[in-house]
Each structure stands twice: as C-alpha cells, then as structure tokens.
Amino acid sequence: MKLDVITLDGGKAGSVELDDELFGLEPRRDILFRVVRWQRNKAQQGTHKVKTRSEVNYSTRKIVRQKGSGGARHGSRKAPIFRGGGTYKGPTPRSHGHELTKKVRRLGLLHALSAKAQAGKLVILDALSVENAKTAGLAKRLNALGWKRALIIDGATVNEDFAQAARNLGNVDVLPSMGANVMDILKRDTLVITKAGVEALEARLK
C-alpha cells in the first residue's frame, strides 16, 4: 500500500510504502472487540466497596426478648434486612482485568491500523516539527488540515515542542509508537503517523 506523505503545512513530502501485513488486513470486529474489552476492564479501578454485617456500627444488644413479643426473633440490628444494616454479598475491591494472549493483542493493533487505512482515515506525516510551541498556532494548522479528532503517533519519542503545543488541545492525542493501542486508535476519527512512527510500528509488530 502506497500513501502520500504530507507536512504540517499541508504540503507534499513524497510517498511511503506501507506493509500490507500491518495496514492491509481485512478488519475483524470480533478481535477489535476483545482487545477493547480487555483494555477497558484492565483500566477499571475496582475500588467499589460496601460495609458488611461485621463492619457497620450498631449496638450488639438483642432487639427484643426471645419469646412473647409476637415478632421475629431478631438478634442484631446489623442484619441486612434493617435500615443501616450490613450489605449482603455486596461489591468488594477487586481487579476487573482478565488475561488476553499477546497474539490476540498484536492482532488487535494490526486490525485497528488496517481499519483506519481501509476507511481512508490514515495520514502519514513527514515529522512533528514546529517552530514555536504555541497551542493557538498548532490548532490553526490542524484545523486547516481538517483534523478535528486526531491521534498522532510519533517514533520512539515525541517531539517535545509539538507535545507542549498540543497538550491543551482536547481533540488531539499524541503518543510515542510504544503507546499505540487499539482503543485510542478507534476512538479518534483520524489516525496520523509520522514516518518515524511507521518504522517503529513495523519494527514492533513484525
């Protein structure tokens, strides 16, 4: 697959040949779903907690006498049936993460890249170079390019000036190649990869 390379000013900077094993696959929704579900579950905090019967603060005095009251023989206000009592089988802190093989995680990233390429939402950028690290100036450039919601992937490291200028842009995410992941790729409309980022992804995924 061959794509044109552009600059941040919208000019042409040649072309690049993309590996079909990375960008030319037929996207599979089932694999993408599995990887996104794995990412979301792994990111879930799991800090939900309720007080059990042994943790609520109540007197241990017997409520009524054992016989003669005509009511149930309750022994404690901490019972779950009472207001303010402990919760029975409520949530406790735990990890929501589950295992997913490296092969499936790698396939998910390949299919996410291929999905963007197939949809025509993949852009190859020459380099992330800005003269002045100003957010307003960068926003004008990105608007001129039509990147309303974009994920930008650079090489092993991200250009510091560009990262500083893009820090306060809510519609732009900037990641190094090792940070590329399925969920971030799919949730943004446009995927922008620098030439260094393409080389780093090919080295990582082959």
C-alpha positions, -999 to 999 in steps of 0.1 A, spaced: 0 0 0 14 34 -10 4 66 6 14 102 1 34 119 29 24 154 39 39 182 61 21 201 89 16 229 64 -3 207 41 24 204 15 36 171 -1 68 154 11 69 124 -12 53 90 -5 58 59 16 52 22 10 32 6 39 35 -30 47 2 -49 38 7 -72 68 2 -42 91 -21 -19 71 -37 -41 45 -57 -67 66 -94 -71 65 -106 -57 99 -122 -82 122 -147 -67 146 -145 -97 170 -108 -92 176 -112 -55 180 -140 -60 205 -119 -85 225 -89 -61 228 -110 -30 236 -129 -50 263 -96 -62 277 -82 -26 278 -114 -12 294 -115 -39 321 -78 -35 329 -83 2 333 -112 -2 357 -102 7 392 -123 -19 411 -124 2 443 -161 -2 449 -168 -13 485 -198 -16 509 -199 -24 546 -207 -59 556 -226 -70 587 -193 -71 607 -183 -36 597 -214 -15 604 -216 4 637 -245 -7 658 -251 -20 693 -249 -58 698 -278 -57 723 -306 -81 715 -335 -61 700 -365 -78 717 -368 -108 741 -367 -142 725 -403 -151 733 -436 -134 738 -432 -103 716 -452 -118 687 -425 -108 663 -394 -124 647 -366 -135 669 -340 -109 657 -306 -109 674 -289 -78 659 -296 -45 642 -266 -53 619 -287 -77 599 -291 -68 562 -329 -66 565 -327 -35 587 -321 0 575 -285 9 581 -276 -28 584 -247 -45 566 -250 -53 529 -251 -90 520 -228 -101 492 -220 -66 481 -191 -55 459 -156 -56 474 -123 -43 460 -110 -65 432 -93 -64 398 -116 -65 367 -87 -74 344 -86 -107 326 -59 -125 306 -56 -119 268 -28 -136 248 -1 -115 232 -10 -129 198 -46 -115 201 -33 -82 214 -10 -79 185 -37 -89 160 -60 -62 175 -34 -35 169 -29 -47 133 -66 -48 126 -71 -13 141 -44 1 119 -59 -17 89 -94 -4 97 -82 32 96 -63 26 64 -93 10 48 -116 38 58 -93 64 43 -86 79 78 -49 72 79 -25 101 73 13 98 70 32 129 83 67 138 75 77 149 110 63 166 141 83 198 138 70 232 149 89 264 151 71 280 180 55 257 206 22 277 207 -11 260 211 -31 286 191 -7 283 161 -8 245 161 -46 245 164 -49 266 132 -27 242 114 -46 212 124 -80 229 116 -66 237 81 -57 201 76 -92 190 87 -81 170 118 -110 176 142 -104 145 164 -70 130 157 -45 106 173 -9 114 163 17 87 167 54 95 165 85 74 167 103 62 199 100 96 214 76 125 207 89 159 197 89 180 229 78 213 213 49 196 195 38 178 226 39 210 246 19 228 219 -7 200 217 -11 195 254 -41 217 258 -59 206 226 -87 184 238 -93 169 203 -57 157 198 -38 129 214 -1 125 209 16 92 216 50 75 210 50 43 190 51 21 221 20 38 234 -1 30 203 -32 10 214 -64 -2 199 -89 19 220 -71 52 213 -69 44 176 -106 36 172 -120 64 193 -103 91 172 -116 100 137 -82 105 121 -50 85 127 -18 104 119 15 86 119 49 101 113 75 84 90 95 76 122 63 62 137 57 39 107 92 25 110 89 20 148 55 2 144 68 -21 117 98 -30 140 74 -35 169 48 -56 152 68 -78 128 
